[in-house]
Amino acid sequence: MDLNSQETIKRLADEHGAEQLLVILGAPDPESAEIAAETVILGDPTYAGALAEAQLGLSVYHALEDEFRSQIDDEVWEDQIGVMADVLEAEEIAVAVKGMREQKPEA
Amino acid sequence: MFDDKQIVVLGERDGIAGPAIAACVKSAGGKVAFASTECFV
């Protein structure tokens, strides 16, 4: 994950509390979705950014997951995201992100 | 899902871009605290 994004997420978590943050991903494949989710839950696996060893345990979903889609008006979702839903591996991405959510440390 | 939350949008150029996700969040009444579109090459 981009180092600037990591710094911003850490600052927001410090300001608002990690439980107040919700991360929505747009990653193109299961591998990158999993790494992004891991970074905001367990910390940066590459130890390069501000989230290295920061187990924030943030709530995180991918934009193609049903949990997110169900919150959005169908027309808006179709306009903004619909095309990519046909191109990307939605089910595999959802499994990858859900798998990381299940590794979220207990509060 | 969005109630009282600060939403962090991490879009990707080859996947779903940040502004597209942010537009969805805002349309549902969510507060976008940060949105980016990352690019891995």
Backbone of each chain as nested JSON, in Angstrom:
{
  "chains": [
    {"id": "A", "residues": [
      {"number": 1, "name": "MET", "atoms": {"N": [0.84, -1.198, 0.0], "CA": [0.0, 0.0, 0.0], "C": [0.874, 1.247, 0.0]}},
      {"number": 2, "name": "ASP", "atoms": {"N": [0.399, 2.242, -0.736], "CA": [1.107, 3.513, -0.836], "C": [1.476, 4.048, 0.559]}},
      {"number": 3, "name": "LEU", "atoms": {"N": [2.696, 4.554, 0.679], "CA": [3.174, 4.991, 1.994], "C": [2.389, 6.192, 2.504]}},
      {"number": 4, "name": "ASN", "atoms": {"N": [2.002, 7.092, 1.606], "CA": [1.213, 8.257, 2.03], "C": [-0.157, 7.821, 2.553]}},
      {"number": 5, "name": "SER", "atoms": {"N": [-0.739, 6.829, 1.909], "CA": [-2.039, 6.328, 2.377], "C": [-1.907, 5.739, 3.774]}},
      {"number": 6, "name": "GLN", "atoms": {"N": [-0.825, 5.006, 3.992], "CA": [-0.613, 4.423, 5.317], "C": [-0.497, 5.508, 6.39]}},
      {"number": 7, "name": "GLU", "atoms": {"N": [0.23, 6.561, 6.079], "CA": [0.379, 7.65, 7.049], "C": [-0.961, 8.301, 7.355]}},
      {"number": 8, "name": "THR", "atoms": {"N": [-1.763, 8.504, 6.309], "CA": [-3.068, 9.141, 6.5], "C": [-3.985, 8.255, 7.333]}},
      {"number": 9, "name": "ILE", "atoms": {"N": [-3.982, 6.957, 7.057], "CA": [-4.826, 6.033, 7.819], "C": [-4.411, 6.017, 9.29]}},
      {"number": 10, "name": "LYS", "atoms": {"N": [-3.119, 6.016, 9.53], "CA": [-2.652, 6.013, 10.92], "C": [-3.087, 7.292, 11.625]}},
      {"number": 11, "name": "ARG", "atoms": {"N": [-2.98, 8.42, 10.92], "CA": [-3.381, 9.696, 11.527], "C": [-4.884, 9.706, 11.825]}},
      {"number": 12, "name": "LEU", "atoms": {"N": [-5.678, 9.227, 10.869], "CA": [-7.129, 9.182, 11.082], "C": [-7.489, 8.262, 12.248]}},
      {"number": 13, "name": "ALA", "atoms": {"N": [-6.783, 7.148, 12.366], "CA": [-7.042, 6.223, 13.475], "C": [-6.689, 6.874, 14.809]}},
      {"number": 14, "name": "ASP", "atoms": {"N": [-5.606, 7.649, 14.822], "CA": [-5.217, 8.349, 16.047], "C": [-6.237, 9.424, 16.409]}},
      {"number": 15, "name": "GLU", "atoms": {"N": [-6.738, 10.123, 15.38], "CA": [-7.669, 11.239, 15.618], "C": [-9.064, 10.76, 16.027]}},
      {"number": 16, "name": "HIS", "atoms": {"N": [-9.572, 9.755, 15.324], "CA": [-10.979, 9.364, 15.487], "C": [-11.159, 8.054, 16.261]}},
      {"number": 17, "name": "GLY", "atoms": {"N": [-10.095, 7.281, 16.378], "CA": [-10.207, 5.948, 16.962], "C": [-10.389, 4.929, 15.86]}},
      {"number": 18, "name": "ALA", "atoms": {"N": [-9.658, 3.829, 15.942], "CA": [-9.691, 2.818, 14.875], "C": [-11.093, 2.276, 14.652]}},
      {"number": 19, "name": "GLU", "atoms": {"N": [-11.903, 2.192, 15.731], "CA": [-13.253, 1.628, 15.597], "C": [-14.181, 2.522, 14.789]}},
      {"number": 20, "name": "GLN", "atoms": {"N": [-13.768, 3.772, 14.581], "CA": [-14.599, 4.704, 13.815], "C": [-14.287, 4.687, 12.32]}},
      {"number": 21, "name": "LEU", "atoms": {"N": [-13.236, 3.981, 11.938], "CA": [-12.839, 3.965, 10.528], "C": [-13.422, 2.743, 9.812]}},
      {"number": 22, "name": "LEU", "atoms": {"N": [-13.784, 2.951, 8.565], "CA": [-14.247, 1.869, 7.698], "C": [-13.518, 2.022, 6.369]}},
      {"number": 23, "name": "VAL", "atoms": {"N": [-12.806, 0.983, 5.961], "CA": [-12.002, 1.04, 4.745], "C": [-12.718, 0.3, 3.616]}},
      {"number": 24, "name": "ILE", "atoms": {"N": [-12.82, 0.944, 2.453], "CA": [-13.404, 0.314, 1.276], "C": [-12.32, 0.207, 0.201]}},
      {"number": 25, "name": "LEU", "atoms": {"N": [-12.088, -1.007, -0.279], "CA": [-11.013, -1.274, -1.236], "C": [-11.534, -1.348, -2.668]}},
      {"number": 26, "name": "GLY", "atoms": {"N": [-10.649, -1.008, -3.604], "CA": [-10.971, -1.159, -5.02], "C": [-9.944, -2.011, -5.736]}},
      {"number": 27, "name": "ALA", "atoms": {"N": [-9.24, -2.842, -4.997], "CA": [-8.145, -3.643, -5.55], "C": [-8.624, -4.522, -6.71]}},
      {"number": 28, "name": "PRO", "atoms": {"N": [-7.766, -4.743, -7.716], "CA": [-8.183, -5.447, -8.932], "C": [-8.15, -6.971, -8.861]}},
      {"number": 29, "name": "ASP", "atoms": {"N": [-7.524, -7.548, -7.843], "CA": [-7.43, -9.012, -7.778], "C": [-7.376, -9.467, -6.313]}},
      {"number": 30, "name": "PRO", "atoms": {"N": [-7.59, -10.763, -6.085], "CA": [-7.634, -11.255, -4.703], "C": [-6.331, -11.01, -3.934]}},
      {"number": 31, "name": "GLU", "atoms": {"N": [-5.204, -11.14, -4.623], "CA": [-3.918, -10.992, -3.931], "C": [-3.723, -9.572, -3.397]}},
      {"number": 32, "name": "SER", "atoms": {"N": [-3.961, -8.58, -4.258], "CA": [-3.755, -7.203, -3.808], "C": [-4.824, -6.788, -2.805]}},
      {"number": 33, "name": "ALA", "atoms": {"N": [-6.043, -7.32, -2.94], "CA": [-7.092, -7.027, -1.961], "C": [-6.701, -7.581, -0.596]}},
      {"number": 34, "name": "GLU", "atoms": {"N": [-6.135, -8.783, -0.596], "CA": [-5.741, -9.412, 0.658], "C": [-4.613, -8.637, 1.339]}},
      {"number": 35, "name": "ILE", "atoms": {"N": [-3.641, -8.185, 0.551], "CA": [-2.525, -7.429, 1.127], "C": [-3.013, -6.093, 1.697]}},
      {"number": 36, "name": "ALA", "atoms": {"N": [-3.911, -5.428, 0.97], "CA": [-4.442, -4.153, 1.467], "C": [-5.233, -4.375, 2.75]}},
      {"number": 37, "name": "ALA", "atoms": {"N": [-6.052, -5.423, 2.774], "CA": [-6.827, -5.721, 3.981], "C": [-5.906, -6.081, 5.136]}},
      {"number": 38, "name": "GLU", "atoms": {"N": [-4.891, -6.878, 4.851], "CA": [-3.927, -7.252, 5.902], "C": [-3.262, -6.009, 6.486]}},
      {"number": 39, "name": "THR", "atoms": {"N": [-2.938, -5.06, 5.605], "CA": [-2.226, -3.861, 6.052], "C": [-3.047, -3.06, 7.064]}},
      {"number": 40, "name": "VAL", "atoms": {"N": [-4.366, -2.961, 6.836], "CA": [-5.181, -2.154, 7.758], "C": [-5.723, -2.956, 8.938]}},
      {"number": 41, "name": "ILE", "atoms": {"N": [-5.544, -4.271, 8.895], "CA": [-5.989, -5.091, 10.032], "C": [-4.803, -5.479, 10.919]}},
      {"number": 42, "name": "LEU", "atoms": {"N": [-3.797, -6.08, 10.299], "CA": [-2.677, -6.633, 11.073], "C": [-1.412, -5.796, 10.992]}},
      {"number": 43, "name": "GLY", "atoms": {"N": [-1.362, -4.876, 10.021], "CA": [-0.16, -4.066, 9.835], "C": [0.479, -4.333, 8.478]}},
      {"number": 44, "name": "ASP", "atoms": {"N": [1.347, -3.437, 8.079], "CA": [1.998, -3.524, 6.77], "C": [2.932, -4.728, 6.71]}},
      {"number": 45, "name": "PRO", "atoms": {"N": [2.609, -5.749, 5.868], "CA": [3.447, -6.949, 5.818], "C": [4.834, -6.697, 5.231]}},
      {"number": 46, "name": "THR", "atoms": {"N": [5.009, -5.568, 4.558], "CA": [6.328, -5.261, 3.987], "C": [7.184, -4.441, 4.96]}},
      {"number": 47, "name": "TYR", "atoms": {"N": [6.604, -4.04, 6.067], "CA": [7.314, -3.249, 7.094], "C": [7.899, -1.952, 6.53]}},
      {"number": 48, "name": "ALA", "atoms": {"N": [7.291, -1.43, 5.452], "CA": [7.826, -0.24, 4.805], "C": [7.128, 1.035, 5.253]}},
      {"number": 49, "name": "GLY", "atoms": {"N": [5.886, 0.917, 5.685], "CA": [5.106, 2.127, 5.921], "C": [4.742, 2.357, 7.377]}},
      {"number": 50, "name": "ALA", "atoms": {"N": [3.93, 3.386, 7.583], "CA": [3.541, 3.802, 8.929], "C": [2.714, 2.741, 9.656]}},
      {"number": 51, "name": "LEU", "atoms": {"N": [2.128, 1.823, 8.897], "CA": [1.299, 0.791, 9.533], "C": [2.08, -0.482, 9.861]}},
      {"number": 52, "name": "ALA", "atoms": {"N": [3.397, -0.457, 9.646], "CA": [4.222, -1.598, 10.052], "C": [4.037, -1.82, 11.554]}},
      {"number": 53, "name": "GLU", "atoms": {"N": [3.718, -3.06, 11.919], "CA": [3.515, -3.449, 13.318], "C": [2.398, -2.669, 14.001]}},
      {"number": 54, "name": "ALA", "atoms": {"N": [1.509, -2.067, 13.202], "CA": [0.343, -1.367, 13.75], "C": [-0.89, -2.235, 13.526]}},
      {"number": 55, "name": "GLN", "atoms": {"N": [-1.308, -2.967, 14.547], "CA": [-2.479, -3.84, 14.409], "C": [-3.737, -3.032, 14.682]}},
      {"number": 56, "name": "LEU", "atoms": {"N": [-4.144, -2.245, 13.696], "CA": [-5.295, -1.363, 13.888], "C": [-6.612, -2.13, 13.919]}},
      {"number": 57, "name": "GLY", "atoms": {"N": [-6.657, -3.285, 13.263], "CA": [-7.888, -4.081, 13.256], "C": [-9.066, -3.343, 12.645]}},
      {"number": 58, "name": "LEU", "atoms": {"N": [-8.819, -2.586, 11.595], "CA": [-9.889, -1.786, 10.99], "C": [-10.933, -2.659, 10.299]}},
      {"number": 59, "name": "SER", "atoms": {"N": [-12.144, -2.137, 10.225], "CA": [-13.19, -2.78, 9.429], "C": [-12.869, -2.525, 7.964]}},
      {"number": 60, "name": "VAL", "atoms": {"N": [-12.884, -3.56, 7.136], "CA": [-12.508, -3.386, 5.737], "C": [-13.357, -4.285, 4.842]}},
      {"number": 61, "name": "TYR", "atoms": {"N": [-13.829, -3.682, 3.748], "CA": [-14.606, -4.41, 2.754], "C": [-14.13, -3.997, 1.373]}},
      {"number": 62, "name": "HIS", "atoms": {"N": [-14.326, -4.889, 0.402], "CA": [-14.065, -4.519, -0.985], "C": [-15.362, -3.982, -1.59]}},
      {"number": 63, "name": "ALA", "atoms": {"N": [-15.217, -3.07, -2.543], "CA": [-16.395, -2.444, -3.156], "C": [-17.284, -3.445, -3.879]}},
      {"number": 64, "name": "LEU", "atoms": {"N": [-16.765, -4.617, -4.21], "CA": [-17.58, -5.628, -4.9], "C": [-18.276, -6.586, -3.935]}},
      {"number": 65, "name": "GLU", "atoms": {"N": [-18.009, -6.454, -2.636], "CA": [-18.657, -7.352, -1.676], "C": [-20.116, -6.948, -1.476]}},
      {"number": 66, "name": "ASP", "atoms": {"N": [-20.954, -7.952, -1.237], "CA": [-22.385, -7.699, -1.055], "C": [-22.656, -6.737, 0.094]}},
      {"number": 67, "name": "GLU", "atoms": {"N": [-21.826, -6.813, 1.142], "CA": [-22.043, -5.946, 2.307], "C": [-21.994, -4.475, 1.911]}},
      {"number": 68, "name": "PHE", "atoms": {"N": [-21.095, -4.139, 0.962], "CA": [-20.994, -2.756, 0.49], "C": [-22.095, -2.467, -0.528]}},
      {"number": 69, "name": "ARG", "atoms": {"N": [-22.224, -3.337, -1.488], "CA": [-23.186, -3.098, -2.573], "C": [-24.602, -2.895, -2.038]}},
      {"number": 70, "name": "SER", "atoms": {"N": [-24.941, -3.642, -1.003], "CA": [-26.309, -3.566, -0.477], "C": [-26.623, -2.197, 0.123]}},
      {"number": 71, "name": "GLN", "atoms": {"N": [-25.573, -1.419, 0.413], "CA": [-25.773, -0.093, 1.007], "C": [-26.008, 0.983, -0.051]}},
      {"number": 72, "name": "ILE", "atoms": {"N": [-25.712, 0.645, -1.303], "CA": [-25.685, 1.654, -2.363], "C": [-26.901, 1.513, -3.28]}},
      {"number": 73, "name": "ASP", "atoms": {"N": [-27.452, 2.648, -3.65], "CA": [-28.548, 2.67, -4.61], "C": [-28.112, 1.932, -5.894]}},
      {"number": 74, "name": "ASP", "atoms": {"N": [-28.977, 1.077, -6.415], "CA": [-28.622, 0.243, -7.567], "C": [-28.123, 1.058, -8.761]}},
      {"number": 75, "name": "GLU", "atoms": {"N": [-28.798, 2.173, -9.024], "CA": [-28.431, 2.983, -10.186], "C": [-27.049, 3.599, -10.01]}},
      {"number": 76, "name": "VAL", "atoms": {"N": [-26.767, 4.104, -8.825], "CA": [-25.459, 4.705, -8.542], "C": [-24.375, 3.637, -8.647]}},
      {"number": 77, "name": "TRP", "atoms": {"N": [-24.632, 2.489, -8.04], "CA": [-23.642, 1.406, -8.06], "C": [-23.346, 0.985, -9.492]}},
      {"number": 78, "name": "GLU", "atoms": {"N": [-24.398, 0.844, -10.274], "CA": [-24.223, 0.422, -11.663], "C": [-23.421, 1.46, -12.455]}},
      {"number": 79, "name": "ASP", "atoms": {"N": [-23.73, 2.738, -12.232], "CA": [-23.029, 3.814, -12.941], "C": [-21.549, 3.849, -12.586]}},
      {"number": 80, "name": "GLN", "atoms": {"N": [-21.246, 3.721, -11.313], "CA": [-19.887, 3.926, -10.834], "C": [-19.018, 2.671, -10.899]}},
      {"number": 81, "name": "ILE", "atoms": {"N": [-19.623, 1.531, -10.641], "CA": [-18.828, 0.313, -10.431], "C": [-19.23, -0.83, -11.348]}},
      {"number": 82, "name": "GLY", "atoms": {"N": [-20.451, -0.801, -11.86], "CA": [-21.033, -1.928, -12.576], "C": [-20.135, -2.604, -13.593]}},
      {"number": 83, "name": "VAL", "atoms": {"N": [-19.488, -1.813, -14.445], "CA": [-18.659, -2.4, -15.504], "C": [-17.536, -3.246, -14.912]}},
      {"number": 84, "name": "MET", "atoms": {"N": [-16.902, -2.725, -13.865], "CA": [-15.763, -3.442, -13.279], "C": [-16.206, -4.733, -12.594]}},
      {"number": 85, "name": "ALA", "atoms": {"N": [-17.428, -4.771, -12.14], "CA": [-17.929, -5.989, -11.498], "C": [-17.95, -7.149, -12.483]}},
      {"number": 86, "name": "ASP", "atoms": {"N": [-18.1, -6.825, -13.75], "CA": [-18.112, -7.879, -14.769], "C": [-16.701, -8.331, -15.139]}},
      {"number": 87, "name": "VAL", "atoms": {"N": [-15.717, -7.501, -14.86], "CA": [-14.341, -7.765, -15.283], "C": [-13.532, -8.439, -14.173]}},
      {"number": 88, "name": "LEU", "atoms": {"N": [-13.736, -7.984, -12.949], "CA": [-12.917, -8.468, -11.827], "C": [-13.487, -9.755, -11.233]}},
      {"number": 89, "name": "GLU", "atoms": {"N": [-12.632, -10.469, -10.512], "CA": [-13.027, -11.738, -9.89], "C": [-13.685, -11.453, -8.536]}},
      {"number": 90, "name": "ALA", "atoms": {"N": [-14.957, -11.047, -8.592], "CA": [-15.628, -10.571, -7.384], "C": [-15.667, -11.63, -6.275]}},
      {"number": 91, "name": "GLU", "atoms": {"N": [-16.004, -12.848, -6.63], "CA": [-16.14, -13.877, -5.595], "C": [-14.806, -14.177, -4.927]}},
      {"number": 92, "name": "GLU", "atoms": {"N": [-13.749, -14.285, -5.737], "CA": [-12.429, -14.593, -5.183], "C": [-11.922, -13.432, -4.321]}},
      {"number": 93, "name": "ILE", "atoms": {"N": [-12.177, -12.215, -4.786], "CA": [-11.78, -11.037, -4.009], "C": [-12.514, -11.024, -2.67]}},
      {"number": 94, "name": "ALA", "atoms": {"N": [-13.815, -11.303, -2.704], "CA": [-14.616, -11.301, -1.478], "C": [-14.096, -12.341, -0.487]}},
      {"number": 95, "name": "VAL", "atoms": {"N": [-13.733, -13.51, -0.985], "CA": [-13.214, -14.576, -0.115], "C": [-11.899, -14.123, 0.537]}},
      {"number": 96, "name": "ALA", "atoms": {"N": [-11.046, -13.463, -0.261], "CA": [-9.749, -13.025, 0.249], "C": [-9.915, -11.984, 1.356]}},
      {"number": 97, "name": "VAL", "atoms": {"N": [-10.789, -11.007, 1.13], "CA": [-10.964, -9.939, 2.125], "C": [-11.668, -10.482, 3.371]}},
      {"number": 98, "name": "LYS", "atoms": {"N": [-12.654, -11.345, 3.167], "CA": [-13.351, -11.941, 4.307], "C": [-12.375, -12.761, 5.149]}},
      {"number": 99, "name": "GLY", "atoms": {"N": [-11.48, -13.463, 4.474], "CA": [-10.487, -14.262, 5.193], "C": [-9.608, -13.406, 6.098]}},
      {"number": 100, "name": "MET", "atoms": {"N": [-9.258, -12.223, 5.612], "CA": [-8.461, -11.322, 6.451], "C": [-9.289, -10.747, 7.592]}},
      {"number": 101, "name": "ARG", "atoms": {"N": [-10.562, -10.441, 7.32], "CA": [-11.428, -9.921, 8.402], "C": [-11.503, -10.912, 9.557]}},
      {"number": 102, "name": "GLU", "atoms": {"N": [-11.483, -12.2, 9.209], "CA": [-11.586, -13.228, 10.246], "C": [-10.315, -13.334, 11.076]}},
      {"number": 103, "name": "GLN", "atoms": {"N": [-9.244, -12.692, 10.601], "CA": [-7.997, -12.686, 11.378], "C": [-7.858, -11.434, 12.238]}},
      {"number": 104, "name": "LYS", "atoms": {"N": [-8.921, -10.617, 12.219], "CA": [-8.886, -9.378, 12.991], "C": [-8.67, -9.691, 14.473]}},
      {"number": 105, "name": "PRO", "atoms": {"N": [-7.692, -9.029, 15.094], "CA": [-7.438, -9.294, 16.51], "C": [-8.626, -8.873, 17.364]}},
      {"number": 106, "name": "GLU", "atoms": {"N": [-8.857, -9.607, 18.459], "CA": [-9.952, -9.266, 19.371], "C": [-9.672, -7.924, 20.019]}},
      {"number": 107, "name": "ALA", "atoms": {"N": [-10.731, -7.12, 20.149], "CA": [-10.561, -5.795, 20.766], "C": [-10.291, -5.942, 22.25]}}
    ]},
    {"id": "B", "residues": [
      {"number": 1, "name": "MET", "atoms": {"N": [-24.038, 0.565, 7.887], "CA": [-22.61, 0.322, 7.658], "C": [-21.797, 1.621, 7.766]}},
      {"number": 2, "name": "PHE", "atoms": {"N": [-22.363, 2.723, 7.255], "CA": [-21.622, 3.988, 7.215], "C": [-21.915, 4.895, 8.418]}},
      {"number": 3, "name": "ASP", "atoms": {"N": [-22.884, 4.517, 9.239], "CA": [-23.319, 5.396, 10.321], "C": [-22.164, 5.863, 11.191]}},
      {"number": 4, "name": "ASP", "atoms": {"N": [-21.972, 7.172, 11.245], "CA": [-20.971, 7.785, 12.132], "C": [-19.54, 7.325, 11.857]}},
      {"number": 5, "name": "LYS", "atoms": {"N": [-19.317, 6.697, 10.727], "CA": [-17.964, 6.217, 10.422], "C": [-17.208, 7.224, 9.558]}},
      {"number": 6, "name": "GLN", "atoms": {"N": [-15.912, 7.202, 9.703], "CA": [-15.032, 7.929, 8.796], "C": [-14.61, 6.911, 7.729]}},
      {"number": 7, "name": "ILE", "atoms": {"N": [-14.977, 7.164, 6.493], "CA": [-14.736, 6.173, 5.444], "C": [-13.4, 6.465, 4.744]}},
      {"number": 8, "name": "VAL", "atoms": {"N": [-12.573, 5.436, 4.652], "CA": [-11.298, 5.516, 3.947], "C": [-11.428, 4.716, 2.652]}},
      {"number": 9, "name": "VAL", "atoms": {"N": [-11.271, 5.395, 1.533], "CA": [-11.435, 4.752, 0.223], "C": [-10.058, 4.526, -0.388]}},
      {"number": 10, "name": "LEU", "atoms": {"N": [-9.735, 3.258, -0.625], "CA": [-8.452, 2.912, -1.245], "C": [-8.723, 2.273, -2.603]}},
      {"number": 11, "name": "GLY", "atoms": {"N": [-8.956, 3.119, -3.591], "CA": [-9.202, 2.624, -4.937], "C": [-7.898, 2.252, -5.615]}},
      {"number": 12, "name": "GLU", "atoms": {"N": [-8.056, 1.568, -6.764], "CA": [-6.855, 1.239, -7.558], "C": [-7.137, 1.467, -9.026]}},
      {"number": 13, "name": "ARG", "atoms": {"N": [-6.124, 1.936, -9.718], "CA": [-6.288, 2.281, -11.122], "C": [-6.74, 1.076, -11.957]}},
      {"number": 14, "name": "ASP", "atoms": {"N": [-6.192, -0.1, -11.668], "CA": [-6.532, -1.281, -12.463], "C": [-7.767, -2.01, -11.942]}},
      {"number": 15, "name": "GLY", "atoms": {"N": [-8.298, -1.511, -10.833], "CA": [-9.504, -2.119, -10.278], "C": [-10.633, -1.096, -10.308]}},
      {"number": 16, "name": "ILE", "atoms": {"N": [-11.062, -0.686, -9.126], "CA": [-12.106, 0.329, -9.027], "C": [-11.463, 1.6, -8.471]}},
      {"number": 17, "name": "ALA", "atoms": {"N": [-11.599, 2.7, -9.206], "CA": [-10.94, 3.947, -8.836], "C": [-11.576, 4.568, -7.593]}},
      {"number": 18, "name": "GLY", "atoms": {"N": [-10.754, 5.327, -6.862], "CA": [-11.216, 5.968, -5.635], "C": [-12.458, 6.826, -5.815]}},
      {"number": 19, "name": "PRO", "atoms": {"N": [-12.495, 7.703, -6.822], "CA": [-13.674, 8.569, -6.969], "C": [-14.974, 7.796, -7.184]}},
      {"number": 20, "name": "ALA", "atoms": {"N": [-14.906, 6.644, -7.857], "CA": [-16.114, 5.849, -8.089], "C": [-16.649, 5.299, -6.769]}},
      {"number": 21, "name": "ILE", "atoms": {"N": [-15.736, 4.793, -5.94], "CA": [-16.16, 4.269, -4.636], "C": [-16.661, 5.41, -3.757]}},
      {"number": 22, "name": "ALA", "atoms": {"N": [-15.927, 6.534, -3.781], "CA": [-16.315, 7.68, -2.961], "C": [-17.703, 8.184, -3.35]}},
      {"number": 23, "name": "ALA", "atoms": {"N": [-18.016, 8.194, -4.638], "CA": [-19.334, 8.643, -5.094], "C": [-20.424, 7.734, -4.534]}},
      {"number": 24, "name": "CYS", "atoms": {"N": [-20.153, 6.44, -4.502], "CA": [-21.128, 5.494, -3.935], "C": [-21.34, 5.762, -2.45]}},
      {"number": 25, "name": "VAL", "atoms": {"N": [-20.223, 5.932, -1.73], "CA": [-20.302, 6.163, -0.28], "C": [-21.101, 7.43, 0.004]}},
      {"number": 26, "name": "LYS", "atoms": {"N": [-20.778, 8.496, -0.716], "CA": [-21.46, 9.776, -0.481], "C": [-22.947, 9.678, -0.805]}},
      {"number": 27, "name": "SER", "atoms": {"N": [-23.276, 8.93, -1.865], "CA": [-24.681, 8.814, -2.253], "C": [-25.491, 8.099, -1.176]}},
      {"number": 28, "name": "ALA", "atoms": {"N": [-24.81, 7.288, -0.369], "CA": [-25.486, 6.557, 0.702], "C": [-25.392, 7.302, 2.033]}},
      {"number": 29, "name": "GLY", "atoms": {"N": [-24.871, 8.539, 1.982], "CA": [-24.813, 9.351, 3.199], "C": [-23.56, 9.157, 4.02]}},
      {"number": 30, "name": "GLY", "atoms": {"N": [-22.577, 8.431, 3.487], "CA": [-21.341, 8.197, 4.228], "C": [-20.393, 9.378, 4.139]}},
      {"number": 31, "name": "LYS", "atoms": {"N": [-19.522, 9.499, 5.138], "CA": [-18.56, 10.59, 5.18], "C": [-17.189, 10.076, 4.754]}},
      {"number": 32, "name": "VAL", "atoms": {"N": [-16.712, 10.561, 3.6], "CA": [-15.409, 10.122, 3.095], "C": [-14.31, 10.979, 3.727]}},
      {"number": 33, "name": "ALA", "atoms": {"N": [-13.494, 10.344, 4.567], "CA": [-12.42, 11.069, 5.243], "C": [-11.163, 11.133, 4.38]}},
      {"number": 34, "name": "PHE", "atoms": {"N": [-11.005, 10.141, 3.505], "CA": [-9.804, 10.065, 2.668], "C": [-10.103, 9.155, 1.486]}},
      {"number": 35, "name": "ALA", "atoms": {"N": [-9.705, 9.583, 0.299], "CA": [-9.898, 8.744, -0.885], "C": [-8.661, 8.834, -1.761]}},
      {"number": 36, "name": "SER", "atoms": {"N": [-8.201, 7.692, -2.231], "CA": [-7.047, 7.69, -3.125], "C": [-7.259, 6.643, -4.209]}},
      {"number": 37, "name": "THR", "atoms": {"N": [-6.503, 6.796, -5.272], "CA": [-6.466, 5.768, -6.309], "C": [-5.014, 5.366, -6.466]}},
      {"number": 38, "name": "GLU", "atoms": {"N": [-4.703, 4.159, -6.024], "CA": [-3.32, 3.72, -6.07], "C": [-3.005, 3.063, -7.402]}},
      {"number": 39, "name": "CYS", "atoms": {"N": [-1.736, 2.961, -7.675], "CA": [-1.294, 2.432, -8.962], "C": [-0.072, 1.561, -8.729]}},
      {"number": 40, "name": "PHE", "atoms": {"N": [-0.236, 0.258, -8.958], "CA": [0.904, -0.641, -8.817], "C": [1.41, -1.011, -10.198]}},
      {"number": 41, "name": "VAL", "atoms": {"N": [2.65, -0.721, -10.46], "CA": [3.235, -1.072, -11.755], "C": [4.487, -1.899, -11.537]}}
    ]}
  ]
}
